[in-house]
């Protein structure tokens, strides 16, 4: 028997308010909030409150109001002759991962810092030393997690160091630092520690030489 064919009716698109949020949607909003905190647009408490709402959100409509008052990260070409990309947007590109499970992992010496790094220590230790590193962009975000372990981050004294995190029966400490040079790199450290420690602070006597040269010119020395 021939069956009568009926044209398929187009399915109406759901409004953002009722579209279920994906993990990628939540990560995108979390990245915008992380950048806003790194730039000083949000306090640590405001950032923590909004991030909590991000991971509680069920729909896309619940996510968008959390960043409505914040600029959207955007790309820009690198300025000619600039020592690093001054674009304030969230870093893109590959993520550098340092993992220590019942072991130790470190990154130090003369190396080019990527825009994003993940440091994870489980019954181990991770050391990140940026004092001799080459910064290829303005903002570097380090997500640090320590569980019965330690993550130690050291930066030059003449860059900006920001971030926040949570210590659960442990220690999470970021020694906030603001560079006198508005063009200086910014390192933002976020994450948490459980029965462990995450510590980020400047290393005394370590500087990025070209920033010192520019400061001397600016001050007329």
Buried (B, 14 or more C-beta within 10 A) or exposed (E): EEEEEEEEEEEEEEEEEEBEBEEEBBEBBBBBBBBBBBBEBBEBEEBBEBBEBBEEBEBBBBBBEBBEEBEEBEEEEEEEEEBBBBBBBBBEEEEBEBBBEEEEBEBEEEEEBBBBBBBBBBBBBBBBBBBEBEBBBBBBBBBBBBBBBBBBBBBBBBBBBBBBBEBEEBBBBBEEBEBEBEBBBBBBBBBBBBBBBBBBBBBEEBBBEEBEEBBEEEEEE
